[in-house]
Amino acid sequence: MAENNEENSEQNDDVIPEDAYSQELGTDLDDDTPDKPKGIALHTKILIGLLIGVAAGLAVNVYLGGENPNVTWVVENFTRPIGQLFLNLLLMIVVPLVFSSLVVGVAGIGDIRKLGRIGAKSFGYTLVISAISVIIGLTLANTIRPGERVDAETRTKLEAKYKSSAADRVESQKKADEAATDTPLMSVVKTIVPKSVFYSISGENPNMLHIMFFALIVGIAITLLPTPVSAPFVGFNEGLFAITAKIIDIIMKFAPYAVACLLFNNIALFGLDLLKSLFWFVFTVLLGLGFHFFVIYSISIKFLSKINPIDFFRRVWTVIVTAFSTSSSNATLPTALRISEENLGVPKEINSFVLTVGATANQNGTALYEGVTVLFIAQLAGFDLSIGQQLMIVYLAILGGIGTAGVPSGSIPFIIGILAMIGIDPALIAIILGVDRILDMCRTTLNVVGDITAATFVARSEGFALLRNAKNP
């Protein structure tokens, strides 16, 4: 009897959380426990915040106007700092999260041959899906021809309004291009392999490709060492990963309010007037992103990952809302790592590798956007690009989707570079700057969900049964 009581006591201890605060943090995000906290689920709160931000922004823009001094004061002194605080908190933990998750993930895979197989599958999936996304974008741009639907007066107004901002970006890109005199192979080496990983970490925008390469090398070295030697370091990284996961829990409690502020900022200042001016451009981009999101991803999820697409999108809803509101793949990475493991059942070792690398290397939405934007500006400028030039754009956009920084508006410098390469005035980028942030929210959502579809594909192809150990959101 005593043994049975002890056994029952141990079982009860497993069910009872450590403390009420830990229970609230974990269960609100997991959304599935035997003893849920009372109240609205986190993803529902985030959706409510999103709707409030959009509604309030539209109301303010319609009745007061985006250039009203009071509106500007509220945005600059209240809502923008709150939104930026949320972004900075998430970006603050990206470096330790990326390093620890990749090290633990590669060490967990254990076999170099298996790691190479997973890497090859991830890279192959990224290339194919990115190529499809760019082809969709260019097909729509050639069919709808949005650049020929913007009248001269609207173009002049937009150029004048965003001229100074565009000039700064173009000048900055020119300086960067002039400083880069390396051969293509040398550029690849410098882009991927860091001289000093500490220098790569210390910048305002850490070089994630450098950090990931270093973490991969460390992880590979761990798999080649005896377990007694590598175990302490692996244990340290597992602890670091757990700590960052707990920090994510705390930060995400703040998400609904930050999301409302982030959406309010964009809608209140720009409203619908700018969207109307560039309706055909916005329509073309959104049509391409929507087709890729709901059709291409659904096909991939259904036939490659063997998951019901509706169930998939329901399970990753929190990731979708977070990506949409932050416009940053890097800022969304912490949430994506947790949700894909807990709600989809993707093993941690595959999850850590595919999603972490994908946050920088698998950006399908960015590739599609870059292709449409270049073609739109070319049409606007009266340039009739040949098939050869458009194929070059496909190639460059795929590379751009791999190399573009996972931060808001990270694709703008790349677009400027392509425009200069094909002989179009880069200053014309001013025309789309006003709507870039809103479209950035949409393409980031596509990027992040694309990473998760890649993770589920790789996991399924490696023989793992998805959803079996997942929670039901």
Sine and cosine of phi, psi and omega as CSV:
sin_phi,cos_phi,sin_psi,cos_psi,sin_omega,cos_omega
0.00,0.00,-0.68,0.74,-0.02,-1.00
-0.89,0.46,-0.62,0.78,0.00,-1.00
-0.91,0.41,-0.64,0.77,0.02,-1.00
-0.90,0.44,-0.65,0.76,0.02,-1.00
-0.89,0.46,-0.66,0.75,0.01,-1.00
-0.91,0.42,-0.63,0.78,0.01,-1.00
-0.91,0.42,-0.68,0.74,0.03,-1.00
-0.90,0.44,-0.62,0.78,0.00,-1.00
-0.89,0.45,-0.65,0.76,0.01,-1.00
-0.90,0.43,-0.64,0.77,0.03,-1.00
-0.89,0.45,-0.66,0.75,0.02,-1.00
-0.90,0.43,-0.61,0.79,0.02,-1.00
-0.89,0.45,-0.53,0.85,0.00,-1.00
-0.93,0.36,-0.49,0.87,-0.07,-1.00
-0.99,0.13,-0.62,0.79,-0.08,-1.00
-0.96,0.26,0.80,-0.60,0.02,-1.00
-0.94,0.35,0.28,-0.96,-0.06,-1.00
-0.89,0.45,-0.67,0.74,0.03,-1.00
-0.38,-0.93,0.24,-0.97,-0.10,-0.99
-0.90,0.43,-0.59,0.81,-0.04,-1.00
-0.93,0.38,-0.68,0.73,0.05,-1.00
-0.88,0.47,-0.63,0.78,0.01,-1.00
-0.89,0.45,-0.70,0.72,-0.04,-1.00
-0.90,0.45,-0.69,0.72,-0.01,-1.00
-0.90,0.43,-0.76,0.65,-0.07,-1.00
-0.93,0.37,-0.75,0.67,-0.11,-0.99
-0.95,0.31,-0.48,0.87,-0.01,-1.00
-0.92,0.39,-0.57,0.82,0.02,-1.00
-0.99,0.11,-0.67,0.74,-0.02,-1.00
-0.93,0.37,-0.61,0.79,0.04,-1.00
0.91,0.42,0.37,0.93,0.04,-1.00
-0.35,-0.94,0.99,-0.14,0.06,-1.00
-0.56,-0.83,0.30,-0.95,0.03,-1.00
-0.89,0.45,-0.45,0.89,-0.09,-1.00
-0.73,-0.68,0.98,0.21,-0.05,-1.00
-0.93,0.36,0.53,-0.85,0.14,-0.99
-0.95,0.32,0.46,-0.89,0.00,-1.00
-0.96,0.26,0.46,-0.89,0.04,-1.00
0.89,-0.46,-0.09,-1.00,-0.05,-1.00
-0.99,0.12,0.64,-0.77,0.03,-1.00
-0.90,0.45,0.46,-0.89,-0.10,-1.00
-0.87,0.50,-0.71,0.70,-0.05,-1.00
-0.90,0.44,-0.50,0.87,0.07,-1.00
-0.94,0.33,-0.64,0.77,0.05,-1.00
-0.88,0.47,-0.65,0.76,0.01,-1.00
-0.90,0.44,-0.67,0.74,0.03,-1.00
-0.89,0.46,-0.67,0.75,0.04,-1.00
-0.88,0.48,-0.69,0.72,0.04,-1.00
-0.87,0.50,-0.66,0.76,0.03,-1.00
-0.88,0.48,-0.74,0.68,-0.02,-1.00
-0.91,0.42,-0.64,0.77,0.03,-1.00
-0.90,0.44,-0.68,0.73,0.01,-1.00
-0.88,0.48,-0.69,0.72,0.01,-1.00
-0.91,0.41,-0.73,0.69,-0.04,-1.00
-0.90,0.45,-0.71,0.70,-0.01,-1.00
-0.91,0.41,-0.65,0.76,0.01,-1.00
-0.90,0.43,-0.68,0.73,0.04,-1.00
-0.90,0.45,-0.69,0.72,-0.02,-1.00
-0.88,0.48,-0.71,0.70,-0.01,-1.00
-0.90,0.43,-0.69,0.73,-0.03,-1.00
-0.91,0.40,-0.63,0.78,-0.03,-1.00
-0.94,0.33,-0.70,0.72,-0.12,-0.99
-1.00,0.00,-0.46,0.89,-0.03,-1.00
-0.91,-0.41,-0.54,0.84,-0.03,-1.00
1.00,-0.10,0.59,-0.81,-0.06,-1.00
-0.92,0.39,-0.35,0.93,-0.03,-1.00
-0.99,-0.15,0.12,0.99,0.05,-1.00
-0.89,0.46,0.74,-0.67,-0.04,-1.00
-0.84,0.54,-0.61,0.80,0.00,-1.00
-0.92,0.40,-0.63,0.78,0.03,-1.00
-0.91,0.42,-0.71,0.70,0.01,-1.00
-0.87,0.49,-0.65,0.76,-0.01,-1.00
-0.90,0.44,-0.71,0.71,-0.01,-1.00
-0.89,0.46,-0.68,0.73,-0.02,-1.00
-0.90,0.43,-0.76,0.65,-0.10,-0.99
-0.95,0.30,-0.51,0.86,-0.10,-0.99
-0.97,-0.25,-0.13,0.99,-0.06,-1.00
-0.72,-0.69,-0.93,0.38,-0.15,-0.99
-0.96,0.29,-0.63,0.78,0.01,-1.00
-0.91,0.41,-0.71,0.71,0.06,-1.00
-0.86,0.50,-0.61,0.79,0.01,-1.00
-0.91,0.41,-0.72,0.70,0.03,-1.00
-0.89,0.46,-0.66,0.75,0.00,-1.00
-0.93,0.37,-0.57,0.82,0.06,-1.00
-0.86,0.51,-0.71,0.70,0.01,-1.00
-0.88,0.47,-0.71,0.70,0.03,-1.00
-0.88,0.48,-0.72,0.70,-0.02,-1.00
-0.90,0.44,-0.62,0.79,0.02,-1.00
-0.89,0.46,-0.67,0.74,0.02,-1.00
-0.94,0.35,-0.71,0.71,-0.01,-1.00
-0.92,0.40,-0.45,0.89,-0.01,-1.00
-0.85,0.53,-0.57,0.82,-0.10,-1.00
-0.98,-0.22,0.08,1.00,-0.05,-1.00
-0.91,0.42,-0.69,0.72,-0.05,-1.00
-0.88,0.48,-0.82,0.58,0.05,-1.00
-0.88,0.47,-0.55,0.84,0.01,-1.00
-0.92,0.39,-0.74,0.67,-0.01,-1.00
-0.88,0.48,-0.73,0.69,-0.05,-1.00
-0.90,0.44,-0.78,0.63,-0.07,-1.00
-0.92,0.40,-0.65,0.76,-0.04,-1.00
-0.93,0.38,-0.63,0.78,0.01,-1.00
-0.93,0.36,-0.67,0.74,0.02,-1.00
-0.88,0.47,-0.75,0.66,0.00,-1.00
-0.90,0.43,-0.65,0.76,-0.01,-1.00
-0.90,0.44,-0.74,0.68,0.00,-1.00
-0.92,0.39,-0.67,0.75,0.04,-1.00
-0.89,0.46,-0.58,0.81,0.01,-1.00
-0.93,0.36,-0.53,0.85,0.06,-1.00
-0.91,0.42,-0.66,0.75,0.20,-0.98
0.99,0.17,-0.65,0.76,-0.09,-1.00
-0.96,-0.27,0.82,-0.57,-0.01,-1.00
-0.87,0.50,-0.62,0.78,-0.01,-1.00
-0.91,0.41,-0.62,0.78,0.03,-1.00
-0.93,0.38,-0.63,0.78,0.05,-1.00
-0.88,0.47,-0.69,0.73,0.04,-1.00
-0.89,0.46,-0.59,0.81,0.01,-1.00
-0.92,0.38,-0.69,0.73,0.02,-1.00
-0.90,0.43,-0.67,0.74,0.03,-1.00
-0.89,0.46,-0.66,0.75,0.00,-1.00
-0.91,0.41,-0.66,0.75,0.03,-1.00
-0.90,0.44,-0.68,0.74,-0.01,-1.00
-0.90,0.44,-0.71,0.70,-0.03,-1.00
-0.92,0.40,-0.68,0.73,0.02,-1.00
-0.89,0.46,-0.69,0.73,0.03,-1.00
-0.88,0.48,-0.69,0.72,0.00,-1.00
-0.87,0.49,-0.72,0.70,-0.02,-1.00
-0.89,0.46,-0.72,0.69,-0.04,-1.00
-0.91,0.42,-0.75,0.66,-0.04,-1.00
-0.92,0.40,-0.61,0.79,0.03,-1.00
-0.91,0.40,-0.66,0.75,0.02,-1.00
-0.89,0.46,-0.67,0.74,0.04,-1.00
-0.87,0.49,-0.68,0.74,-0.05,-1.00
-0.91,0.42,-0.66,0.75,0.00,-1.00
-0.92,0.38,-0.66,0.75,0.01,-1.00
-0.89,0.46,-0.64,0.77,0.07,-1.00
-0.86,0.50,-0.73,0.68,-0.03,-1.00
-0.88,0.47,-0.73,0.68,-0.02,-1.00
-0.93,0.37,-0.58,0.81,0.05,-1.00
-0.88,0.47,-0.71,0.70,0.02,-1.00
-0.91,0.41,-0.66,0.75,-0.02,-1.00
-0.91,0.42,-0.59,0.81,0.04,-1.00
-0.96,0.26,-0.48,0.88,-0.02,-1.00
-0.99,0.15,-0.77,0.64,-0.04,-1.00
-0.98,0.17,-0.54,0.84,-0.02,-1.00
0.78,0.62,0.89,0.45,-0.07,-1.00
-0.90,0.43,-0.47,0.88,-0.03,-1.00
-0.92,0.39,-0.38,0.92,0.00,-1.00
-1.00,-0.01,0.00,1.00,-0.04,-1.00
-0.97,-0.25,-0.02,1.00,0.03,-1.00
-1.00,-0.08,0.84,-0.54,-0.04,-1.00
-0.96,0.27,0.34,-0.94,-0.10,-1.00
-0.88,0.47,-0.60,0.80,-0.02,-1.00
-0.90,0.44,-0.71,0.71,0.02,-1.00
-0.89,0.45,-0.67,0.74,0.01,-1.00
-0.87,0.50,-0.71,0.71,-0.01,-1.00
-0.88,0.47,-0.69,0.73,0.00,-1.00
-0.89,0.46,-0.70,0.71,-0.02,-1.00
-0.91,0.41,-0.66,0.75,0.03,-1.00
-0.87,0.49,-0.69,0.73,-0.02,-1.00
-0.92,0.40,-0.64,0.77,-0.08,-1.00
-0.93,0.37,-0.63,0.78,-0.10,-1.00
-0.92,-0.38,0.31,0.95,-0.07,-1.00
-0.88,0.48,-0.73,0.69,-0.08,-1.00
-0.91,0.42,-0.67,0.74,0.01,-1.00
-0.90,0.43,-0.67,0.75,0.02,-1.00
-0.91,0.42,-0.66,0.75,-0.01,-1.00
-0.87,0.50,-0.67,0.74,0.02,-1.00
-0.88,0.47,-0.68,0.73,-0.02,-1.00
-0.92,0.38,-0.68,0.73,-0.01,-1.00
-0.90,0.43,-0.69,0.73,0.01,-1.00
-0.89,0.45,-0.67,0.74,0.03,-1.00
-0.88,0.47,-0.66,0.75,0.01,-1.00
-0.93,0.37,-0.61,0.79,0.04,-1.00
-0.88,0.48,-0.69,0.73,0.02,-1.00
-0.89,0.46,-0.65,0.76,0.02,-1.00
-0.91,0.42,-0.64,0.77,0.00,-1.00
-0.93,0.37,-0.62,0.79,0.00,-1.00
-0.92,0.39,-0.56,0.83,0.00,-1.00
-0.96,0.29,-0.43,0.90,-0.03,-1.00
-1.00,0.00,0.99,-0.15,0.00,-1.00
-0.92,-0.38,0.28,0.96,-0.06,-1.00
-0.98,0.20,0.36,-0.93,0.13,-0.99
-0.95,0.32,0.32,-0.95,-0.02,-1.00
-0.81,0.58,-0.68,0.73,-0.02,-1.00
-0.91,0.41,-0.65,0.76,0.04,-1.00
-0.91,0.42,-0.60,0.80,0.04,-1.00
-0.89,0.46,-0.65,0.76,0.03,-1.00
-0.89,0.46,-0.69,0.72,0.00,-1.00
-0.87,0.50,-0.74,0.68,-0.03,-1.00
-0.93,0.37,-0.52,0.86,-0.01,-1.00
-0.94,0.35,-0.59,0.81,-0.12,-0.99
-0.99,-0.14,-0.69,0.73,-0.14,-0.99
-0.98,-0.21,0.85,-0.52,-0.02,-1.00
-0.99,0.14,0.55,-0.84,0.18,-0.98
-0.96,0.30,-0.67,0.74,0.03,-1.00
-0.63,-0.77,0.89,-0.46,-0.03,-1.00
-0.91,0.41,-0.45,0.89,0.01,-1.00
-0.93,0.36,-0.58,0.81,0.08,-1.00
-0.92,0.39,-0.62,0.78,0.00,-1.00
-0.90,0.43,-0.51,0.86,-0.02,-1.00
-0.99,0.16,-0.52,0.85,-0.23,-0.97
-0.98,0.21,-0.24,0.97,-0.04,-1.00
-0.95,0.31,0.22,-0.98,0.03,-1.00
-0.87,0.49,-0.63,0.78,0.12,-0.99
-0.90,-0.44,1.00,-0.09,-0.05,-1.00
-0.82,0.57,0.59,-0.81,0.01,-1.00
-0.98,0.18,0.98,-0.18,-0.12,-0.99
-0.94,0.34,-0.53,0.85,0.04,-1.00
-0.89,0.46,-0.66,0.75,0.05,-1.00
-0.89,0.46,-0.71,0.70,-0.03,-1.00
-0.90,0.43,-0.66,0.75,0.00,-1.00
-0.92,0.39,-0.64,0.77,0.02,-1.00
-0.89,0.46,-0.71,0.71,0.02,-1.00
-0.88,0.47,-0.69,0.73,0.01,-1.00
-0.90,0.44,-0.63,0.78,0.04,-1.00
-0.89,0.45,-0.68,0.73,0.02,-1.00
-0.89,0.46,-0.68,0.73,0.03,-1.00
-0.89,0.47,-0.70,0.71,0.00,-1.00
-0.89,0.46,-0.67,0.74,0.03,-1.00
-0.89,0.45,-0.68,0.74,0.02,-1.00
-0.88,0.48,-0.61,0.80,0.01,-1.00
-0.88,0.47,-0.65,0.76,-0.03,-1.00
-0.92,0.38,-0.33,0.94,-0.02,-1.00
-1.00,-0.09,-0.05,1.00,-0.01,-1.00
-0.98,-0.21,0.42,-0.91,0.10,-1.00
-0.88,0.47,0.57,-0.82,-0.05,-1.00
-0.83,0.56,-0.69,0.72,0.00,-1.00
-0.85,0.53,-0.51,0.86,-0.02,-1.00
-0.97,0.23,-0.68,0.73,-0.11,-0.99
-1.00,0.01,-0.30,0.95,-0.10,-0.99
-0.83,0.55,-0.69,0.73,0.00,-1.00
-0.88,0.48,-0.65,0.76,-0.01,-1.00
-0.94,0.34,-0.64,0.77,0.06,-1.00
-0.89,0.45,-0.66,0.75,0.03,-1.00
-0.88,0.47,-0.63,0.78,0.05,-1.00
-0.88,0.48,-0.70,0.71,-0.01,-1.00
-0.94,0.34,-0.54,0.84,0.09,-1.00
-0.90,0.43,-0.64,0.77,0.07,-1.00
-0.91,0.40,-0.65,0.76,0.03,-1.00
-0.89,0.45,-0.65,0.76,0.02,-1.00
-0.90,0.44,-0.66,0.75,0.01,-1.00
-0.90,0.43,-0.62,0.78,0.01,-1.00
-0.91,0.41,-0.70,0.71,0.02,-1.00
-0.90,0.44,-0.58,0.82,0.03,-1.00
-0.90,0.44,-0.63,0.78,0.03,-1.00
-0.93,0.37,-0.61,0.79,0.06,-1.00
-0.89,0.46,-0.64,0.77,0.05,-1.00
-0.85,0.53,-0.70,0.71,0.03,-1.00
-0.80,0.60,-0.73,0.68,-0.06,-1.00
-0.91,0.41,-0.71,0.70,-0.02,-1.00
-0.89,0.47,-0.65,0.76,-0.07,-1.00
-0.92,0.38,-0.32,0.95,0.10,-0.99
-0.90,0.43,-0.41,0.91,-0.03,-1.00
-1.00,0.01,-0.17,0.99,-0.15,-0.99
-0.84,0.54,-0.72,0.69,-0.07,-1.00
-0.83,0.55,-0.64,0.77,-0.03,-1.00
-0.96,0.28,-0.64,0.77,0.01,-1.00
-0.92,0.39,-0.63,0.78,0.02,-1.00
-0.88,0.47,-0.68,0.73,0.03,-1.00
-0.86,0.51,-0.67,0.74,-0.01,-1.00
-0.94,0.35,-0.67,0.74,-0.01,-1.00
-0.88,0.47,-0.68,0.73,0.01,-1.00
-0.94,0.34,-0.63,0.77,0.01,-1.00
-0.87,0.50,-0.68,0.74,-0.02,-1.00
-0.82,0.58,-0.76,0.65,-0.07,-1.00
-0.94,0.33,-0.73,0.68,-0.10,-1.00
-0.94,0.33,-0.64,0.77,-0.04,-1.00
-0.91,0.43,-0.63,0.78,-0.06,-1.00
-0.98,0.18,-0.63,0.78,-0.11,-0.99
-0.98,-0.22,-0.51,0.86,0.02,-1.00
0.85,0.53,-0.51,-0.86,-0.04,-1.00
-0.98,-0.21,-0.23,0.97,-0.04,-1.00
-0.86,0.51,-0.71,0.70,-0.02,-1.00
-0.91,0.41,-0.63,0.78,0.03,-1.00
-0.90,0.44,-0.60,0.80,0.04,-1.00
-0.91,0.41,-0.64,0.77,-0.02,-1.00
-0.89,0.46,-0.62,0.79,-0.03,-1.00
-0.93,-0.36,0.58,0.81,-0.11,-0.99
-0.81,0.58,-0.74,0.67,-0.11,-0.99
-0.94,0.35,-0.56,0.83,0.08,-1.00
-0.92,0.40,-0.76,0.64,0.01,-1.00
-0.87,0.49,-0.68,0.73,-0.01,-1.00
-0.88,0.48,-0.69,0.73,-0.01,-1.00
-0.89,0.45,-0.72,0.69,0.01,-1.00
-0.89,0.46,-0.75,0.66,-0.05,-1.00
-0.91,0.42,-0.59,0.81,0.04,-1.00
-0.90,0.45,-0.69,0.72,0.03,-1.00
-0.90,0.43,-0.72,0.69,0.01,-1.00
-0.89,0.46,-0.68,0.74,-0.01,-1.00
-0.90,0.43,-0.68,0.73,0.01,-1.00
-0.89,0.45,-0.70,0.72,-0.01,-1.00
-0.91,0.42,-0.65,0.76,-0.07,-1.00
-0.93,0.38,-0.80,0.60,-0.13,-0.99
-1.00,0.06,-0.45,0.89,-0.05,-1.00
-0.99,-0.16,-0.86,0.51,-0.07,-1.00
-0.90,0.43,-0.74,0.67,0.02,-1.00
-0.89,0.45,-0.64,0.77,0.01,-1.00
-0.89,0.46,-0.65,0.76,0.05,-1.00
-0.89,0.46,-0.71,0.71,0.02,-1.00
-0.88,0.48,-0.72,0.69,-0.03,-1.00
-0.90,0.44,-0.66,0.75,-0.05,-1.00
-0.94,0.35,-0.74,0.67,-0.17,-0.99
-0.99,-0.15,-0.44,0.90,0.01,-1.00
-0.99,-0.12,-0.69,0.72,-0.02,-1.00
-1.00,-0.03,-0.23,0.97,0.02,-1.00
0.86,0.51,0.67,0.74,0.03,-1.00
-0.83,-0.55,0.59,-0.81,0.10,-1.00
-0.91,0.43,0.85,-0.52,-0.07,-1.00
-0.83,0.55,-0.65,0.76,0.00,-1.00
-0.89,0.45,-0.68,0.74,0.03,-1.00
-0.90,0.43,-0.63,0.78,0.02,-1.00
-0.87,0.49,-0.79,0.61,-0.04,-1.00
-0.89,0.45,-0.56,0.83,0.04,-1.00
-0.91,0.41,-0.63,0.78,-0.05,-1.00
-0.96,0.28,-0.42,0.91,-0.03,-1.00
-0.96,-0.28,0.34,0.94,-0.07,-1.00
-0.85,0.52,-0.66,0.75,0.00,-1.00
-0.88,0.47,-0.63,0.78,0.03,-1.00
-0.90,0.43,-0.68,0.74,-0.01,-1.00
-0.87,0.50,-0.73,0.68,-0.03,-1.00
-0.92,0.40,-0.65,0.76,0.00,-1.00
-0.91,0.42,-0.69,0.72,0.02,-1.00
-0.90,0.44,-0.68,0.74,-0.03,-1.00
-0.89,0.46,-0.65,0.76,-0.10,-0.99
-0.99,0.15,-0.53,0.85,-0.06,-1.00
-1.00,-0.02,-0.37,0.93,-0.05,-1.00
0.85,0.53,0.49,0.87,-0.06,-1.00
-0.62,-0.78,0.87,-0.49,0.07,-1.00
-0.90,0.43,-0.62,0.79,0.00,-1.00
-0.91,0.42,-0.68,0.73,-0.01,-1.00
-0.93,0.37,-0.45,0.89,-0.02,-1.00
-1.00,0.06,-0.29,0.96,-0.07,-1.00
-0.79,0.61,-0.72,0.69,0.00,-1.00
-0.84,0.55,-0.70,0.71,0.00,-1.00
-0.92,0.39,-0.66,0.75,-0.01,-1.00
-0.89,0.46,-0.65,0.76,0.01,-1.00
-0.87,0.49,-0.69,0.72,-0.06,-1.00
-0.96,0.27,-0.71,0.70,-0.07,-1.00
-0.91,0.41,-0.67,0.74,-0.04,-1.00
-0.92,0.40,-0.53,0.85,0.04,-1.00
-0.97,0.25,-0.71,0.70,-0.12,-0.99
-0.99,0.12,-0.61,0.79,-0.07,-1.00
-1.00,-0.06,-0.36,0.93,-0.01,-1.00
-0.92,-0.40,-0.27,0.96,0.02,-1.00
0.98,0.20,0.37,0.93,0.06,-1.00
-0.95,0.32,0.80,-0.60,-0.02,-1.00
-0.84,0.54,0.56,-0.83,-0.09,-1.00
-0.85,0.52,-0.64,0.77,-0.07,-1.00
-0.91,0.40,-0.62,0.79,0.05,-1.00
-0.97,0.25,-0.68,0.73,0.02,-1.00
-0.81,0.58,-0.77,0.64,-0.06,-1.00
-0.89,0.45,-0.66,0.75,-0.05,-1.00
-0.95,0.31,-0.81,0.58,-0.15,-0.99
-0.93,0.37,-0.72,0.69,-0.06,-1.00
-0.95,0.32,-0.61,0.79,-0.02,-1.00
-0.92,0.39,-0.73,0.68,0.05,-1.00
-0.92,0.39,-0.63,0.77,-0.04,-1.00
-0.90,0.43,-0.47,0.89,0.00,-1.00
-0.85,0.52,-0.43,0.90,0.05,-1.00
-0.94,-0.34,-0.59,0.81,-0.18,-0.98
-0.99,-0.11,-0.32,0.95,-0.08,-1.00
-0.88,-0.48,0.99,0.13,-0.07,-1.00
-0.85,-0.53,0.98,0.20,-0.07,-1.00
-0.91,0.41,-0.66,0.75,0.00,-1.00
-0.89,0.46,-0.63,0.77,0.03,-1.00
-0.91,0.42,-0.67,0.74,0.01,-1.00
-0.88,0.47,-0.69,0.72,0.03,-1.00
-0.89,0.46,-0.72,0.70,-0.03,-1.00
-0.88,0.47,-0.68,0.74,-0.02,-1.00
-0.90,0.44,-0.66,0.75,0.03,-1.00
-0.89,0.45,-0.72,0.69,0.00,-1.00
-0.90,0.43,-0.68,0.74,-0.06,-1.00
-0.90,0.43,-0.71,0.70,0.01,-1.00
-0.88,0.48,-0.70,0.72,-0.01,-1.00
-0.92,0.39,-0.62,0.78,0.03,-1.00
-0.87,0.49,-0.74,0.67,-0.02,-1.00
-0.93,0.38,-0.58,0.81,0.05,-1.00
-0.89,0.45,-0.69,0.72,0.04,-1.00
-0.89,0.45,-0.64,0.77,-0.01,-1.00
-0.89,0.45,-0.60,0.80,-0.04,-1.00
-1.00,0.06,-0.03,1.00,0.02,-1.00
0.99,0.11,0.28,0.96,0.03,-1.00
-1.00,0.02,0.79,-0.62,0.06,-1.00
-0.97,-0.22,0.99,-0.13,-0.08,-1.00
-0.96,0.28,0.70,-0.71,0.02,-1.00
-0.96,0.28,0.18,-0.98,0.05,-1.00
-0.87,0.49,-0.64,0.77,0.03,-1.00
-0.88,0.48,-0.69,0.73,0.03,-1.00
-0.91,0.41,-0.61,0.79,0.01,-1.00
-0.94,0.35,-0.57,0.82,0.08,-1.00
-0.91,0.41,-0.58,0.82,0.07,-1.00
-0.90,0.43,-0.61,0.79,0.04,-1.00
-0.90,0.43,-0.64,0.77,0.06,-1.00
-0.85,0.53,-0.75,0.66,-0.01,-1.00
-0.87,0.49,-0.74,0.67,-0.04,-1.00
-0.93,0.37,-0.59,0.81,0.00,-1.00
-0.93,0.38,-0.59,0.81,0.07,-1.00
-0.90,0.44,-0.70,0.71,0.06,-1.00
-0.89,0.45,-0.64,0.77,0.02,-1.00
-0.90,0.44,-0.61,0.79,0.05,-1.00
-0.90,0.44,-0.48,0.88,0.02,-1.00
-0.99,0.14,-0.62,0.79,-0.13,-0.99
-0.99,-0.15,-0.12,0.99,-0.06,-1.00
-0.95,0.32,0.66,-0.75,0.01,-1.00
-0.90,0.44,0.63,-0.77,-0.02,-1.00
-1.00,0.09,0.79,0.62,0.01,-1.00
-0.78,-0.62,0.30,-0.95,0.00,-1.00
-0.80,0.60,0.72,-0.70,0.03,-1.00
0.88,0.48,0.42,0.91,-0.03,-1.00
-0.92,0.38,-0.29,0.96,-0.05,-1.00
-1.00,0.05,-0.24,0.97,-0.07,-1.00
-0.85,0.52,-0.74,0.67,0.02,-1.00
-0.86,0.51,-0.60,0.80,0.00,-1.00
-0.92,0.40,-0.66,0.75,0.03,-1.00
-0.89,0.46,-0.67,0.75,0.04,-1.00
-0.85,0.53,-0.68,0.73,0.01,-1.00
-0.89,0.46,-0.66,0.75,0.01,-1.00
-0.92,0.40,-0.68,0.73,0.00,-1.00
-0.86,0.51,-0.70,0.71,0.01,-1.00
-0.90,0.43,-0.60,0.80,-0.05,-1.00
-0.91,0.42,-0.60,0.80,-0.05,-1.00
-0.99,-0.12,0.17,0.99,0.15,-0.99
1.00,0.08,0.40,0.92,0.04,-1.00
-0.96,-0.28,0.64,-0.77,-0.02,-1.00
-0.86,0.51,0.91,-0.41,-0.02,-1.00
-0.88,0.48,-0.37,0.93,-0.02,-1.00
-0.89,0.45,-0.30,0.95,0.03,-1.00
-0.92,0.39,-0.16,0.99,0.07,-1.00
-0.86,0.50,-0.36,0.93,-0.01,-1.00
-0.84,0.54,-0.51,0.86,-0.10,-1.00
-0.90,0.43,-0.52,0.86,-0.07,-1.00
-0.97,-0.26,0.00,1.00,-0.06,-1.00
-0.88,0.48,-0.59,0.81,-0.05,-1.00
-0.90,0.44,-0.56,0.83,-0.03,-1.00
-0.98,-0.18,-0.01,1.00,-0.08,-1.00
-0.87,0.49,-0.67,0.74,-0.07,-1.00
-0.91,0.41,-0.63,0.77,0.00,-1.00
-0.92,0.40,-0.68,0.73,0.04,-1.00
-0.94,0.34,-0.49,0.87,0.06,-1.00
-0.87,0.49,-0.62,0.78,0.02,-1.00
-0.87,0.49,-0.64,0.77,-0.04,-1.00
-0.96,0.28,-0.70,0.71,-0.04,-1.00
-0.95,0.30,-0.50,0.87,0.08,-1.00
-0.89,0.45,-0.63,0.78,0.06,-1.00
-0.86,0.52,-0.70,0.72,0.03,-1.00
-0.89,0.45,-0.67,0.74,0.01,-1.00
-0.85,0.53,-0.77,0.63,-0.11,-0.99
-0.93,0.37,-0.69,0.72,0.03,-1.00
-0.91,0.42,-0.56,0.83,0.08,-1.00
-0.88,0.48,-0.62,0.78,0.07,-1.00
-0.87,0.49,-0.66,0.75,-0.03,-1.00
-0.94,0.34,-0.61,0.79,0.06,-1.00
-0.89,0.45,-0.60,0.80,0.04,-1.00
-0.90,0.44,-0.68,0.73,0.00,-1.00
-0.89,0.45,-0.66,0.75,0.01,-1.00
-0.93,0.37,-0.60,0.80,0.04,-1.00
-0.89,0.46,-0.75,0.67,-0.02,-1.00
-0.89,0.45,-0.69,0.72,-0.01,-1.00
-0.88,0.48,-0.70,0.71,0.01,-1.00
-0.90,0.43,-0.67,0.74,-0.02,-1.00
-0.92,0.39,-0.38,0.93,0.05,-1.00
-1.00,0.03,0.06,1.00,0.10,-1.00
1.00,-0.05,0.17,0.99,0.01,-1.00
-0.99,0.11,0.63,-0.77,0.01,-1.00
-1.00,0.02,0.97,-0.25,-0.02,-1.00
-0.95,0.30,0.43,-0.90,0.04,-1.00
0.95,0.32,-0.23,0.97,-0.05,-1.00
-0.89,0.45,-0.72,0.69,-0.01,-1.00
-0.98,-0.22,0.22,0.97,-0.04,-1.00
-0.99,0.12,0.38,-0.92,0.08,-1.00
-1.00,0.06,0.38,-0.92,-0.06,-1.00
-0.98,-0.21,0.98,-0.18,-0.10,-1.00
-0.93,0.37,0.00,0.00,0.00,0.00
